[in-house]
Amino acid sequence: WPGSKTYEALWSAGHWPVSRERISETAISMCNLDTTYVLGKGGYTWLCDFPDSELDCSGFVACVLGRSRKPAADFPYWLSTDSIWSDCAGDQLLFKEVPEPVSGCLVVYPDSGGRQGHVAVVTSVDQNGDIYGVDCSSSRSAATGQAVTQRSLNFFLSKPNVRFCLPNWVTR
């Protein structure tokens, strides 16, 4: 495996991960690693250790994208569902909105009515427009003991204000 300095150089040069395919592969590789959902956990280092025993949905996305969820010069906000959702249609510091789901994009809805928002990685879209992907969820953690799972993400489509977005550094 490359060392931390190599990863650091790749990240600072904007090369981690470089494609939508790589984002999907990284998300899928995190499935079934005995991860427990804990709100506010995971994604604190720019390169997460796998498997991480405790993650929430945005901590999981931070790990998949290979960056810390802590505020940084290029994104002065805590990486959360709300900040991803706002940024992808607003300042576009890290995320740009796309009109429809594609493999490797994020699907996100913000906090609302005292309930937490949610974010996931889309891994495929079928000919009927059904979306599939990987997320870290409290319901899956409670039901199966595996917080990070690959499943249908169609439930996002019934949420108000859902957005699809890609990291700005994705090259293809």
C-alpha positions in Angstrom: 0.0 0.0 0.0 1.2 3.6 -0.6 2.4 5.4 2.4 0.8 8.4 4.0 3.1 10.9 2.2 2.1 9.4 -1.1 -1.6 9.7 -0.2 -1.0 13.2 1.0 0.7 14.2 -2.3 -2.1 12.6 -4.3 -4.8 14.4 -2.2 -3.1 17.8 -2.3 -2.7 17.4 -6.1 -6.5 16.6 -6.4 -6.0 13.0 -7.4 -7.9 11.1 -4.7 -10.3 9.6 -5.9 -10.1 10.8 -9.5 -13.2 9.2 -11.1 -16.8 8.5 -10.4 -15.9 4.8 -10.8 -13.3 5.0 -8.1 -15.8 6.7 -5.7 -18.3 3.9 -6.3 -15.6 1.2 -5.8 -14.4 2.8 -2.6 -17.9 3.0 -1.2 -18.6 -0.7 -2.1 -15.4 -1.8 -0.5 -16.5 -0.4 2.8 -19.6 -2.6 3.0 -19.8 -5.3 5.7 -16.8 -4.2 7.7 -18.6 -4.4 11.1 -19.3 -0.6 11.2 -21.7 0.7 13.7 -23.7 3.9 13.1 -22.9 6.7 15.7 -24.0 10.2 14.9 -21.0 12.6 14.6 -18.4 9.8 14.2 -15.9 9.1 11.5 -14.2 11.1 8.8 -11.9 13.0 11.2 -8.7 12.2 9.3 -8.2 12.9 5.6 -7.5 9.2 5.2 -9.8 7.0 7.2 -8.6 3.7 8.6 -10.6 0.8 7.3 -12.6 -0.7 8.9 -13.7 2.2 11.1 -15.9 0.8 13.9 -18.1 3.9 14.2 -19.3 6.2 11.4 -22.3 8.4 10.5 -23.4 9.0 6.9 -21.3 12.1 6.3 -18.3 10.6 8.1 -18.7 7.6 5.7 -18.8 10.0 2.7 -15.7 11.8 4.0 -13.9 8.5 4.2 -15.0 7.5 0.7 -13.8 10.8 -0.7 -10.5 10.6 1.2 -10.7 13.8 3.1 -11.3 15.0 6.6 -14.7 16.3 7.5 -13.1 19.0 9.6 -13.2 22.6 8.2 -10.2 23.3 5.9 -9.0 26.2 3.7 -10.8 24.9 0.7 -14.1 24.2 2.6 -14.4 26.2 5.8 -17.4 24.1 7.0 -17.9 20.9 8.9 -18.5 18.2 6.2 -22.2 17.3 6.9 -25.4 16.6 5.1 -26.3 20.3 5.4 -23.0 21.6 4.2 -22.8 19.2 1.2 -26.4 20.1 0.3 -25.8 23.8 0.5 -22.5 23.8 -1.3 -23.5 21.8 -4.3 -25.9 24.4 -5.4 -24.3 27.4 -3.8 -20.6 28.3 -3.6 -19.6 25.0 -5.1 -16.3 25.0 -3.1 -16.2 21.2 -3.0 -19.4 19.9 -4.7 -21.3 20.8 -7.9 -24.9 19.8 -8.5 -25.7 17.4 -11.3 -29.3 17.3 -12.8 -29.8 13.6 -12.4 -28.2 10.7 -10.5 -25.1 9.0 -12.0 -22.8 6.4 -10.6 -20.2 8.0 -8.3 -22.3 11.0 -7.3 -23.7 11.8 -3.9 -27.4 12.0 -3.1 -28.2 14.2 -0.2 -31.1 15.9 1.6 -30.6 18.4 4.5 -31.8 18.5 8.1 -35.4 19.4 8.4 -38.0 19.6 11.1 -35.6 18.5 13.8 -34.6 15.4 11.9 -31.1 14.7 10.5 -30.5 14.8 6.8 -28.8 11.9 5.0 -26.2 11.4 2.3 -25.2 8.3 0.3 -23.0 7.4 -2.7 -24.8 6.3 -5.9 -23.2 3.2 -7.4 -25.7 2.6 -10.3 -28.9 3.8 -11.9 -31.0 1.3 -13.9 -33.0 1.9 -17.0 -36.1 2.6 -15.0 -34.4 5.4 -13.0 -34.1 3.4 -9.8 -31.0 4.3 -7.9 -28.7 2.0 -5.9 -25.8 2.8 -3.7 -24.0 2.6 -0.4 -24.8 4.5 2.7 -24.2 4.4 6.5 -27.5 4.4 8.3 -28.8 3.9 11.8 -31.7 1.8 10.6 -29.4 -0.7 8.8 -27.0 -0.7 11.8 -29.9 -1.6 14.1 -31.5 -4.2 11.8 -28.4 -6.0 10.5 -25.5 -4.9 12.6 -23.9 -3.5 9.5 -24.2 0.2 9.2 -22.6 0.5 5.8 -24.6 -1.4 3.2 -25.3 -1.4 -0.5 -29.1 -1.1 -1.2 -31.8 0.7 -3.1 -31.6 4.5 -2.6 -35.1 5.2 -4.0 -36.2 6.4 -0.6 -34.2 9.6 -1.3 -36.5 10.4 -4.2 -39.5 10.9 -1.8 -37.6 13.4 0.3 -38.1 17.2 -0.3 -35.0 19.1 -1.5 -33.0 16.1 -2.6 -29.9 17.0 -4.6 -27.3 15.0 -6.6 -23.8 16.3 -6.6 -20.2 15.4 -7.6 -17.0 16.5 -5.9 -15.3 19.2 -8.0 -12.1 17.2 -8.3 -13.7 14.3 -10.2 -12.2 14.2 -13.6 -14.5 11.8 -15.4 
